[in-house]
Amino acid sequence: MKNKEILRKIYYENRAINRNIQRLANISLIGLLARSAKKAKESDEQGKNLAKAGLLLVVISEALIIISDILDHRKMKIEEKIEKCE
């Protein structure tokens, strides 16, 4: 392998590791937000709304992580095809 290929592989692996860490953080946030929503009494609308907003942000974050996965995968495949043609 050439240095450029090794560096590219390390780069994509580091990005994947970072996304996995973000997923773990999102899982813990889901737990915390679910627990806070459960503790919020029926009369505490503001607490429930904050928990729902937090969960919505976690869902958006997960969607962005999935999109990032897909884009990196496509980019890696394109780069592999280009290297094969050279």
Secondary structure, 3 states (H helix, E strand, C coil): CCHHHHHHHHHHHHHHHHHHHHHHHHHHHHHHHHHHHHHCCCCCHHHHHHHHHHHHHHHHHHHHHHHHHHHHHHHHHHHHHHHHHC
